[in-house]
């Protein structure tokens, strides 16, 4: 289920402010590490749940890492929710802000996924992966 982490909601920005009455829609400033902050825009309209993410590390804009995206996913969705990142046709590209990644989930539709064996071996432990 999609849910906004309201304790991180931006309420003091001249353009991006929102409050609880906005539901899951709004801007969220989420500290991830001592020097890393994720800025997220969330929305749940038009049949989609969506979170865009960029991070600032020591004040510099960066593209989020896999681990940072996993942390954000866990804040906005439940563990068993599947969300996706799209790589659309080049003719559909939109880039309004550098270093932003997006997570999407269609409402009321199960996302088709490949069998996990096509990704890797689930039962392989971290020791085996390192060697």
Secondary structure, DSSP 8 states (H G I E B T S, - for coil): -----GGGB--S-TTT---GGGTT-EEEEEEEETTEEEEEEEE--TTEEEEEEEEEETTEEE---HHHHHHHHHHHS-TT---B-----GGG---SSTT-EEEEEETT-------GGGT--TT--HHHHH-
